[in-house]
Amino acid sequence: MEPRRELLLRELRDAWDEVGEAEEDRREALRALEDDCLAVYRAKVAQVRQQGARLRAEIAAALAELAALRAAVGDDPRSAAQTSAGSLREELRAIAPELEEVRQRRDEMCRQIAEVTELIDRLRQEMRPGERPPPPRVDADPDDLTMNSLQELRAHLRHLQSEKDNRIKKMAELTSSLHASSSVLGMDPQEITTIVQEAGAGDISDGAIARLESEAERLREAKRGRMQRLQDLVVAMLELWSLMDTPPEEQSRFQGVACNVAASEDEITEPDALSAGAIGEVEAEVARLEGLKGRRMKDLLARKRGELREIRLRARIVSAQEEEDGGSDEVVSDDGCADAAERSLVLERLDARISEARDEEFSRKEVLERMERWQAALEEESWLEEYNRDENRYNVGKGMHLMLKRAEKARTLVNKMPAMAEALMAKVVAWEEDRGTKFLYDGEGLLDMLEEYDNTRKEKEQEKKRQRDQRRLQGQSTVESPVARALQKNLKNVTRTLSMGGSKKMIVSASSSSLSSPRPITPSYLKSSSSPRRSDDGQMVSQDSFE
């Protein structure tokens, strides 16, 4: 611009020369012209500076928006575009593409969040109509457009969808339960259909579920009540069948009902199984059996008393208590004026005694089994004594080899009898200590019977030994003393009494007249016991005195 300015100044000088402008005026005009030029420059500089400030503001706004959008969509704000060393317009043009891309991402995220939010609101309205739930996170913070926020909303949506599926499944289960319960109770299916329709077809709200749950619980309660009533009737019917000996053809009509006596609530699913008609039929049968029971009570009582006597006979229990108890029962059962309540009471007492007798029989089983084996051994011992007294036992004849074999087996068994008796006494003592009472066998103390047998057997052995010693001294081999014969007869009487289950009260006059009151010998296993025993003169002494 310098050459053009110099050219214009020369033209201006020439014009002033032509006009004759004074030098002072010329200098004044040049100063004014310079001031005007500076003003124009200053105006232009100010304008350019304003434009630069505006561009800087646009760049700052763009960078701030970019950082905010990056923060909203979850990017690192520090990763915004770095400004280059170029002009402001170049910087602004460099930021614009990235800013546009982030804006598109924001718009897409907003669209997805809006769709998920709309679905959430729709599901909430379906399940909880009219409820005002707390707004989701995206409504509370519009600037939160991150993927985490979207994932949270989607997770919440999945939760609501799962809840909806559960509600649909629960409604189906409740409806099925209503139909099943109504079928078991014998209700009209149309009634249940009406209940389901009133609850709302396809409605999965809390109110609809609560209405169906209430109705289902009402039917379940009715089912439980009828089931309890039916089970009580069936138990009574089964007891009456057993008492009346009802034939199977009469029972077959109620077999289906009787199968439900121990069934749970969920196991009873047959239609009309708990209907009023089915319960009425069972009630009628129980009433019929009750009438028969009153007419046949006398026979029942007699049969129960016979069963009680049979159990006591097997257990070898003397029926002293039975005679005391049975008298009143007989009077009541034979009394034509006795009412059904009295008869039922007598029958209950008999059942209780039968149960007690069975328990007693079971507790005595092991002792009785050993007693049976010991009695069989006693019989063999008695036979062996008779056999040994037979002078012709060694004569050759028909069947003699069989007798010899039996005698050999009997000797072996007799040799085991002391051990058998001792084991039996140990069992009796253990039973008495456990039960706290005396073991009675046909009304007599079994332990006393065994001890008496043991004492008599030992006395016999001592007498035999004494006779053998006497025969060695006197050379007598065949003569038996009267005392030995008396003891042998006494042992034989004891053996026969025990084998026949008789009393222990035996007279040993022969032995006592021949012997000078032999002292009883206590078995070895009783010597360790501290329980007192009776001495020969009837006094109670401790076991130490025996030793």
BAKOLRO-906804 format. One record per residue (C-alpha): x, y, z; residue number from 1. Coordinates in steps of 0.5 Angstrom, whole numbers, plus 500, padded with zeros to 3 digits. Layout:
N
- X/Y/Z/NUM
...
# end
This chain:
547
- 500/500/500/1
- 506/505/501/2
- 507/506/493/3
- 499/508/493/4
- 500/512/499/5
- 506/516/496/6
- 502/517/489/7
- 496/520/493/8
- 500/525/497/9
- 504/527/491/10
- 497/528/487/11
- 495/532/493/12
- 501/536/494/13
- 500/538/486/14
- 493/540/487/15
- 495/544/493/16
- 500/547/489/17
- 495/549/484/18
- 490/552/489/19
- 496/555/493/20
- 494/552/499/21
- 498/555/505/22
- 503/551/508/23
- 500/551/515/24
- 494/549/512/25
- 497/543/509/26
- 500/540/515/27
- 493/541/519/28
- 490/537/513/29
- 495/532/513/30
- 494/531/521/31
- 487/531/520/32
- 488/526/514/33
- 492/521/519/34
- 487/522/524/35
- 482/519/520/36
- 486/514/517/37
- 488/511/524/38
- 480/512/526/39
- 479/507/520/40
- 484/502/522/41
- 482/503/530/42
- 475/501/528/43
- 477/495/523/44
- 482/493/529/45
- 476/493/534/46
- 471/489/529/47
- 476/484/528/48
- 478/483/535/49
- 470/483/537/50
- 470/477/531/51
- 476/473/535/52
- 472/474/541/53
- 466/471/538/54
- 470/465/535/55
- 473/464/542/56
- 467/464/545/57
- 464/459/540/58
- 470/455/541/59
- 469/455/549/60
- 462/453/548/61
- 463/448/543/62
- 468/445/548/63
- 464/446/554/64
- 458/442/550/65
- 462/437/548/66
- 465/435/555/67
- 458/435/558/68
- 455/431/552/69
- 461/426/553/70
- 460/426/561/71
- 453/425/559/72
- 454/419/555/73
- 459/416/559/74
- 466/418/556/75
- 472/421/559/76
- 471/429/559/77
- 478/430/558/78
- 478/426/552/79
- 475/432/548/80
- 479/434/542/81
- 485/438/543/82
- 486/445/540/83
- 491/446/534/84
- 496/452/533/85
- 492/454/527/86
- 487/460/527/87
- 480/460/531/88
- 476/458/525/89
- 480/452/524/90
- 480/450/531/91
- 472/451/531/92
- 472/447/524/93
- 476/442/528/94
- 471/441/534/95
- 465/441/530/96
- 465/434/527/97
- 466/431/534/98
- 461/435/537/99
- 456/433/532/100
- 458/425/533/101
- 457/426/540/102
- 450/429/539/103
- 448/424/535/104
- 450/419/540/105
- 446/423/545/106
- 440/423/541/107
- 440/415/540/108
- 441/414/548/109
- 435/419/549/110
- 431/415/544/111
- 433/408/547/112
- 432/410/554/113
- 425/413/552/114
- 423/407/549/115
- 425/403/556/116
- 422/408/560/117
- 415/407/556/118
- 415/400/557/119
- 417/400/564/120
- 411/405/565/121
- 406/400/561/122
- 408/394/565/123
- 407/398/572/124
- 400/400/570/125
- 398/393/568/126
- 401/390/575/127
- 399/396/579/128
- 394/401/576/129
- 393/407/579/130
- 400/407/583/131
- 405/412/583/132
- 411/409/583/133
- 418/413/584/134
- 421/416/578/135
- 426/412/575/136
- 433/414/575/137
- 433/417/568/138
- 427/422/570/139
- 431/424/576/140
- 437/426/572/141
- 436/428/565/142
- 444/429/564/143
- 445/421/566/144
- 445/418/559/145
- 450/413/560/146
- 450/406/558/147
- 450/404/565/148
- 443/408/566/149
- 441/404/560/150
- 443/398/563/151
- 440/399/569/152
- 433/401/566/153
- 433/395/562/154
- 435/391/568/155
- 429/394/571/156
- 425/392/565/157
- 427/385/565/158
- 425/385/573/159
- 418/387/571/160
- 417/382/565/161
- 419/377/570/162
- 414/379/575/163
- 409/379/570/164
- 410/372/568/165
- 410/370/575/166
- 404/374/576/167
- 401/370/570/168
- 403/363/572/169
- 400/365/579/170
- 394/367/576/171
- 394/360/572/172
- 395/356/578/173
- 390/359/582/174
- 385/358/577/175
- 387/351/577/176
- 387/350/584/177
- 380/353/584/178
- 377/348/579/179
- 381/342/583/180
- 378/344/589/181
- 371/345/587/182
- 371/339/583/183
- 373/335/590/184
- 368/339/593/185
- 363/337/588/186
- 361/344/587/187
- 358/347/580/188
- 364/349/575/189
- 360/355/573/190
- 361/358/580/191
- 368/358/579/192
- 368/361/572/193
- 364/366/575/194
- 369/368/580/195
- 375/368/575/196
- 371/372/571/197
- 369/377/576/198
- 377/377/578/199
- 378/380/571/200
- 380/376/565/201
- 387/377/563/202
- 388/382/570/203
- 394/381/573/204
- 394/386/578/205
- 395/386/586/206
- 387/386/587/207
- 386/381/582/208
- 391/376/585/209
- 388/378/592/210
- 381/376/590/211
- 383/369/587/212
- 388/368/593/213
- 382/369/598/214
- 377/365/594/215
- 382/359/593/216
- 384/359/601/217
- 376/359/602/218
- 375/353/598/219
- 382/350/601/220
- 379/351/608/221
- 372/348/606/222
- 376/342/603/223
- 380/341/610/224
- 374/341/614/225
- 370/336/610/226
- 377/332/610/227
- 377/332/617/228
- 370/330/618/229
- 371/325/613/230
- 377/322/616/231
- 374/322/623/232
- 368/318/620/233
- 372/313/616/234
- 376/311/622/235
- 370/310/626/236
- 367/306/620/237
- 374/302/620/238
- 374/300/628/239
- 366/298/627/240
- 368/294/621/241
- 373/290/625/242
- 369/290/631/243
- 363/287/627/244
- 367/283/623/245
- 364/286/617/246
- 364/282/610/247
- 369/284/605/248
- 363/285/600/249
- 360/290/605/250
- 366/294/605/251
- 368/294/598/252
- 363/300/597/253
- 367/304/601/254
- 374/302/599/255
- 375/308/595/256
- 373/313/601/257
- 377/308/606/258
- 383/309/602/259
- 383/317/604/260
- 384/316/611/261
- 391/317/612/262
- 391/322/605/263
- 394/329/606/264
- 390/335/603/265
- 394/335/596/266
- 393/327/595/267
- 385/328/595/268
- 384/330/588/269
- 378/325/586/270
- 372/329/583/271
- 366/329/589/272
- 371/325/594/273
- 369/330/599/274
- 362/332/596/275
- 356/333/601/276
- 353/326/598/277
- 360/322/599/278
- 360/324/607/279
- 353/323/608/280
- 354/316/605/281
- 359/315/610/282
- 355/318/616/283
- 349/313/614/284
- 354/307/614/285
- 357/309/621/286
- 350/310/624/287
- 348/303/621/288
- 354/300/624/289
- 353/304/631/290
- 346/301/631/291
- 349/294/630/292
- 354/295/635/293
- 349/296/640/294
- 346/289/639/295
- 352/285/638/296
- 356/288/644/297
- 355/282/648/298
- 358/278/643/299
- 364/283/642/300
- 365/283/650/301
- 365/275/650/302
- 370/275/644/303
- 375/280/647/304
- 375/276/654/305
- 376/270/651/306
- 382/273/647/307
- 385/276/654/308
- 384/269/657/309
- 388/266/651/310
- 394/271/651/311
- 394/270/659/312
- 394/263/658/313
- 400/263/653/314
- 404/268/658/315
- 402/263/663/316
- 399/269/667/317
- 394/266/673/318
- 388/270/672/319
- 387/272/679/320
- 386/279/677/321
- 382/277/671/322
- 377/274/675/323
- 377/280/679/324
- 376/284/673/325
- 372/280/669/326
- 366/279/674/327
- 364/286/673/328
- 364/286/666/329
- 360/280/665/330
- 355/283/669/331
- 355/289/665/332
- 355/285/659/333
- 349/281/661/334
- 345/286/664/335
- 339/288/658/336
- 338/294/661/337
- 346/297/661/338
- 346/302/656/339
- 351/303/650/340
- 355/308/653/341
- 357/303/659/342
- 358/297/654/343
- 363/301/650/344
- 366/303/657/345
- 367/296/658/346
- 370/294/651/347
- 375/300/652/348
- 377/297/659/349
- 378/290/655/350
- 382/293/650/351
- 386/296/655/352
- 387/290/658/353
- 389/286/652/354
- 394/291/650/355
- 397/290/657/356
- 397/283/657/357
- 400/283/650/358
- 406/287/652/359
- 407/283/658/360
- 407/277/654/361
- 412/280/649/362
- 417/282/655/363
- 416/274/658/364
- 417/271/651/365
- 425/270/652/366
- 424/267/659/367
- 418/263/657/368
- 422/260/651/369
- 427/258/656/370
- 422/255/660/371
- 419/251/655/372
- 426/248/653/373
- 428/246/660/374
- 421/243/661/375
- 422/239/655/376
- 429/237/659/377
- 425/235/665/378
- 421/230/661/379
- 427/227/658/380
- 430/227/665/381
- 424/223/668/382
- 424/218/662/383
- 431/217/663/384
- 430/215/671/385
- 425/210/669/386
- 429/207/663/387
- 435/206/668/388
- 430/203/673/389
- 428/198/668/390
- 432/192/669/391
- 431/189/662/392
- 433/195/658/393
- 439/192/655/394
- 435/186/653/395
- 435/185/645/396
- 429/186/642/397
- 425/190/637/398
- 426/198/638/399
- 432/197/643/400
- 437/201/639/401
- 432/207/638/402
- 431/207/646/403
- 439/206/647/404
- 440/212/642/405
- 434/216/646/406
- 437/215/653/407
- 444/217/650/408
- 441/224/648/409
- 437/224/654/410
- 444/223/658/411
- 447/229/654/412
- 441/233/655/413
- 441/232/663/414
- 448/234/664/415
- 446/241/661/416
- 440/242/665/417
- 444/245/671/418
- 447/250/666/419
- 440/251/663/420
- 437/252/670/421
- 442/257/672/422
- 441/261/665/423
- 434/261/666/424
- 435/263/673/425
- 439/269/671/426
- 434/271/665/427
- 428/271/671/428
- 433/275/676/429
- 434/280/670/430
- 427/281/668/431
- 425/282/676/432
- 430/287/676/433
- 428/291/670/434
- 420/290/672/435
- 421/291/679/436
- 416/285/680/437
- 416/278/682/438
- 416/273/675/439
- 410/269/677/440
- 409/262/673/441
- 402/260/673/442
- 401/264/679/443
- 408/261/683/444
- 414/264/683/445
- 419/261/678/446
- 425/263/681/447
- 423/259/688/448
- 421/253/683/449
- 428/253/680/450
- 431/254/687/451
- 427/249/690/452
- 429/244/684/453
- 436/246/684/454
- 437/245/692/455
- 433/238/691/456
- 438/236/685/457
- 444/238/689/458
- 441/234/695/459
- 440/228/691/460
- 447/228/688/461
- 450/229/695/462
- 446/223/697/463
- 448/219/691/464
- 455/221/693/465
- 454/219/700/466
- 452/212/698/467
- 457/211/694/468
- 462/212/699/469
- 458/208/704/470
- 458/202/699/471
- 466/203/698/472
- 467/202/705/473
- 461/196/706/474
- 462/193/700/475
- 455/194/698/476
- 454/195/691/477
- 446/194/690/478
- 442/196/696/479
- 440/203/696/480
- 438/207/703/481
- 431/209/704/482
- 434/216/704/483
- 436/215/697/484
- 429/213/695/485
- 426/218/698/486
- 430/223/695/487
- 429/220/688/488
- 422/220/689/489
- 422/227/692/490
- 426/230/685/491
- 421/226/681/492
- 415/229/684/493
- 419/236/683/494
- 420/234/676/495
- 413/232/674/496
- 410/238/677/497
- 415/243/674/498
- 414/239/667/499
- 406/240/668/500
- 407/247/670/501
- 404/246/677/502
- 405/249/684/503
- 412/250/688/504
- 408/247/694/505
- 411/240/694/506
- 411/236/700/507
- 418/233/701/508
- 416/229/707/509
- 420/223/705/510
- 426/227/704/511
- 425/231/711/512
- 424/224/715/513
- 430/221/712/514
- 435/227/712/515
- 436/232/718/516
- 434/238/714/517
- 439/239/709/518
- 441/246/708/519
- 439/249/701/520
- 445/250/696/521
- 445/257/692/522
- 447/257/685/523
- 454/260/684/524
- 451/266/680/525
- 446/268/686/526
- 452/268/691/527
- 455/274/688/528
- 448/278/689/529
- 447/282/696/530
- 439/280/696/531
- 437/276/702/532
- 434/269/702/533
- 431/265/707/534
- 434/260/711/535
- 432/253/713/536
- 428/256/719/537
- 425/261/715/538
- 429/267/717/539
- 431/272/712/540
- 439/272/712/541
- 444/275/707/542
- 448/272/702/543
- 454/272/706/544
- 451/267/711/545
- 451/262/706/546
- 458/263/704/547
# end
